[in-house]
Amino acid sequence: MRMNVKLVLPLILLAEPTWADCGGSEQTFLTCQIENSSKSVSVCFDDEIATYRFGPKMGIPELELTEPIASLGYTPWPGAGDTLWEEVMFSNSGYTYTVVSGLKRTFPDEKDAVVVEGLFGGVLVRRGEEEIANFSCDPFSVYYDFMGALSLAKNRLGFIYSDGGWVRLPD
């Protein structure tokens, strides 16, 4: 589905699903329903803590993990290409949960036009190097904050992203 970003951006920014698990002072990095499933995944954060939740769409999460923003494994969009993407990693008892979110866009010949092809997201679960599960989001249920709020949260704590990693600036 092709849409002009001038029309899509306000809708995306205002259309967070009502079943999103983020609330209170939390902001949403990603929330979606898992494809062909009644489960949902969300990554929410505030100024200090990021939270991963996985479970029934309208129920109590089956798994909830938290990580301080300062130590959160997070790769921001590198700033090039047609696909904006980011990933966040949470660890628990030898398992790693990598949440990826993004959007595919194209640049038609029309001046200043950007077309959003679609949003995507998912969770890759690993135990060590072994892939245990790989869940994709239903693309029509994805809410993804592509405005860089998680990067700003890391920046406010004194970190910058440089040469493929987060570096704490001296006080």
Secondary structure as UniProt FT lines:
FT   STRAND          3..4
FT   HELIX           5..14
FT   TURN            18..19
FT   TURN            24..25
FT   STRAND          27..34
FT   TURN            35..36
FT   STRAND          39..45
FT   STRAND          49..56
FT   TURN            57..58
FT   STRAND          63..68
FT   HELIX           69..71
FT   STRAND          73..75
FT   STRAND          83..92
FT   TURN            93..94
FT   STRAND          95..106
FT   TURN            111..112
FT   STRAND          115..127
FT   TURN            128..129
FT   STRAND          130..137
FT   HELIX           139..141
FT   STRAND          143..144
FT   TURN            146..147
FT   HELIX           149..156
FT   TURN            157..158
FT   STRAND          159..162
FT   TURN            163..164
FT   STRAND          165..168
//
